Amino acid sequence: MKKKPSICIVGGGLAGLTNAILLSRAGFSVTLVERKAYPFHKVCGEYVSNEVLPFFRKLGVEPEELGASSISKLMLSSVSGRTLSCPLNLGGFGLSRFKLDYSLYKKALEEGVHFIESAKVNDVWYGGKVFEINIGGSELEADIVIGSFGKRSNLDQRLMRGFFYKRSPYMGVKYFVRGDFLPDTIHLDNFDGGYCGFNKIEEDLFCLCYLTENRHLRTYGSIPAMEQEVLMKNPALKRLFEKAEFVWERPESINEVAFERKSLVDRHILMCGDTAGMIAPLCGNGMAMAIRSAKILSGHIINLCKEGIDETIRVQLEQEYTRSWHREFAFRLKVGRGIQRLFGKPMLSELVLSTMRSVPSAVPALVSMTHGKPF
Ligand SMILES: Cc1cc2nc3c(=O)[nH]c(=O)nc-3n(C[C@H](O)[C@H](O)[C@H](O)COP(=O)(O)OP(=O)(O)OC[C@H]3O[C@@H](n4cnc5c(N)ncnc54)[C@H](O)[C@@H]3O)c2cc1C
């Protein structure tokens, strides 16, 4: 047992790419399978918490060099348009996933990661010693499989993961826009059944991304009609939509965004990023969590498997990763689920906003409960 195990990573978003870079750098043979071809867009608010900065520097990724905006203020509005603004203690940066994921992809290539792009993993099964991975009809073998296939994938269904069978009422919509807006402020505007994030990213672009209950789409029949009838009832959002110059003809959108609890290890596949658990997007911390969870997971693999893997080590790896993951994220996810319930409801969002206005320390306290420390 002297050979480092081979690793297959399913899904190349932030969690998959971070694992790939760290494990390849540590001398493991890594294959990453991604169903799309880089670079590509993703439905995401594109605000990244600064807690990732020290780690990015060590990785050799400089958001500033990629043109990221610097964000230090938060502006909240309730469904009726009442606003509250406050500084963000740690702050963050705005950068498109198109650019961020692509720069990590290039870094992973430099580190020797083998990519299989435009290829979907259909099935993964564990035969007692190695995994067999079915990629669009061909088979690959690996000693360790990392599942970083995002919030919802064909593989969740294939593995019969419980959350997949619960319908989620949420959908996400994203646009790039231009206009004369505050470059250092992230806006979080509530509307009936959802909320919209808005912040500067690279060049002269802003990312406008919202999460809404999909019942509105059924009621109004189209995204523009839903925006007109629901989102723009908040005067702050109406101003934003009217002032913005939309870059794309049609937005990117996704369905079935769920925040249910998920299994962390399933049939010996080690789940990471959103595949392990997704925090409500309004916390603005999902990307940092995906990166952090990959750092934790690859750290355990590097420590335990440098001389190979057998069944005893596999069990130890699964147990240690599970413990570390819960220690780091369980509380944040719980708070995120609670906050998700508060916003998007007209009466509650008014109440929460007026409470926050009278207790200014409440916002930084909530932000710190859903964020981690710089790593
Ligand atoms: C509306 C919305 C707004 C958000 N806004 C923010 C924000 O502003 N800030 C923030 O920090 N977080 C935000 N998030 C959360 C953030 O987007 C996620 O937490 C983050 O993308 C998780 O990264 P990941 O690597 O786990 O998954 P992903 O980035 O989703 O990557 C998963 C990858 O797996 C691939 N894949 C899936 N199935 C297969 C398969 N079978 N075979 C091969 N490849 C496969 C996919 O193509 C994808 O590239 C938001 C989320 C939503 C829904």
The ligand as an SDF file (V2000), in Angstrom:
LIG
                    3D

 53 58  0  0  0  0  0  0  0  0999 V2000
  -29.7880   32.3620   -6.9980 C   0  0  0  0  0  0  0  0  0  0  0  0
  -28.4830   32.0770   -6.3150 C   0  0  0  0  0  0  0  0  0  0  0  0
  -27.6390   33.1340   -5.9440 C   0  0  0  0  0  0  0  0  0  0  0  0
  -26.4330   32.8750   -5.2710 C   0  0  0  0  0  0  0  0  0  0  0  0
  -25.6260   33.9050   -4.9280 N   0  0  0  0  0  0  0  0  0  0  0  0
  -24.4740   33.6930   -4.2530 C   0  0  0  0  0  0  0  0  0  0  0  0
  -23.6070   34.7640   -3.8990 C   0  0  0  0  0  0  0  0  0  0  0  0
  -23.8220   35.9280   -4.2480 O   0  0  0  0  0  0  0  0  0  0  0  0
  -22.4870   34.4770   -3.1720 N   0  0  0  0  0  0  0  0  0  0  0  0
  -22.1700   33.2040   -2.7980 C   0  0  0  0  0  0  0  0  0  0  0  0
  -21.1450   33.0030   -2.1350 O   0  0  0  0  0  0  0  0  0  0  0  0
  -22.9580   32.1520   -3.1500 N   0  0  0  0  0  0  0  0  0  0  0  0
  -24.0900   32.3640   -3.8750 C   0  0  0  0  0  0  0  0  0  0  0  0
  -24.8700   31.3160   -4.2670 N   0  0  0  0  0  0  0  0  0  0  0  0
  -24.4200   29.9490   -3.9230 C   0  0  0  0  0  0  0  0  0  0  0  0
  -23.2880   29.4700   -4.8310 C   0  0  0  0  0  0  0  0  0  0  0  0
  -23.6430   29.6500   -6.1810 O   0  0  0  0  0  0  0  0  0  0  0  0
  -23.0020   27.9890   -4.5770 C   0  0  0  0  0  0  0  0  0  0  0  0
  -22.9220   27.7600   -3.1870 O   0  0  0  0  0  0  0  0  0  0  0  0
  -21.7070   27.5520   -5.2530 C   0  0  0  0  0  0  0  0  0  0  0  0
  -21.8290   27.6700   -6.6460 O   0  0  0  0  0  0  0  0  0  0  0  0
  -21.3800   26.1070   -4.8990 C   0  0  0  0  0  0  0  0  0  0  0  0
  -20.2890   25.6420   -5.6640 O   0  0  0  0  0  0  0  0  0  0  0  0
  -20.1720   24.0960   -6.0050 P   0  0  0  0  0  0  0  0  0  0  0  0
  -18.8320   23.8920   -6.5800 O   0  0  0  0  0  0  0  0  0  0  0  0
  -20.5880   23.2770   -4.8410 O   0  0  0  0  0  0  0  0  0  0  0  0
  -21.3150   23.8220   -7.1110 O   0  0  0  0  0  0  0  0  0  0  0  0
  -21.4570   24.4000   -8.5750 P   0  0  0  0  0  0  0  0  0  0  0  0
  -20.7340   25.6700   -8.7380 O   0  0  0  0  0  0  0  0  0  0  0  0
  -22.9230   24.3750   -8.8670 O   0  0  0  0  0  0  0  0  0  0  0  0
  -20.7290   23.3170   -9.5040 O   0  0  0  0  0  0  0  0  0  0  0  0
  -21.2570   22.0420   -9.7700 C   0  0  0  0  0  0  0  0  0  0  0  0
  -20.7750   21.5820  -11.1390 C   0  0  0  0  0  0  0  0  0  0  0  0
  -21.1070   20.2120  -11.3380 O   0  0  0  0  0  0  0  0  0  0  0  0
  -21.4320   20.0300  -12.7070 C   0  0  0  0  0  0  0  0  0  0  0  0
  -22.2290   18.7870  -12.7810 N   0  0  0  0  0  0  0  0  0  0  0  0
  -23.4620   18.5410  -12.2530 C   0  0  0  0  0  0  0  0  0  0  0  0
  -23.8360   17.2660  -12.4940 N   0  0  0  0  0  0  0  0  0  0  0  0
  -22.8170   16.6980  -13.1800 C   0  0  0  0  0  0  0  0  0  0  0  0
  -22.6110   15.3950  -13.7130 C   0  0  0  0  0  0  0  0  0  0  0  0
  -23.5190   14.4180  -13.5770 N   0  0  0  0  0  0  0  0  0  0  0  0
  -21.4650   15.1400  -14.3890 N   0  0  0  0  0  0  0  0  0  0  0  0
  -20.5060   16.1230  -14.5240 C   0  0  0  0  0  0  0  0  0  0  0  0
  -20.6550   17.3700  -14.0450 N   0  0  0  0  0  0  0  0  0  0  0  0
  -21.7940   17.6450  -13.3670 C   0  0  0  0  0  0  0  0  0  0  0  0
  -22.1920   21.2960  -13.0780 C   0  0  0  0  0  0  0  0  0  0  0  0
  -22.1900   21.5390  -14.4710 O   0  0  0  0  0  0  0  0  0  0  0  0
  -21.4200   22.3560  -12.2850 C   0  0  0  0  0  0  0  0  0  0  0  0
  -20.4160   23.0010  -13.0530 O   0  0  0  0  0  0  0  0  0  0  0  0
  -26.0650   31.5380   -4.9640 C   0  0  0  0  0  0  0  0  0  0  0  0
  -26.8930   30.4650   -5.3640 C   0  0  0  0  0  0  0  0  0  0  0  0
  -28.0880   30.7200   -6.0400 C   0  0  0  0  0  0  0  0  0  0  0  0
  -28.9580   29.5740   -6.4540 C   0  0  0  0  0  0  0  0  0  0  0  0
  1  2  1  0
  2  3  1  0
  2 52  2  0
  3  4  2  0
  4  5  1  0
  4 50  1  0
  5  6  2  0
  6  7  1  0
  6 13  1  0
  7  8  2  0
  7  9  1  0
  9 10  1  0
 10 11  2  0
 10 12  1  0
 12 13  2  0
 13 14  1  0
 14 15  1  0
 14 50  1  0
 15 16  1  0
 16 17  1  0
 16 18  1  0
 18 19  1  0
 18 20  1  0
 20 21  1  0
 20 22  1  0
 22 23  1  0
 23 24  1  0
 24 25  2  0
 24 26  1  0
 24 27  1  0
 27 28  1  0
 28 29  2  0
 28 30  1  0
 28 31  1  0
 31 32  1  0
 32 33  1  0
 33 34  1  0
 33 48  1  0
 34 35  1  0
 35 36  1  0
 35 46  1  0
 36 37  1  0
 36 45  1  0
 37 38  2  0
 38 39  1  0
 39 40  1  0
 39 45  2  0
 40 41  1  0
 40 42  2  0
 42 43  1  0
 43 44  2  0
 44 45  1  0
 46 47  1  0
 46 48  1  0
 48 49  1  0
 50 51  2  0
 51 52  1  0
 52 53  1  0
M  END
$$$$
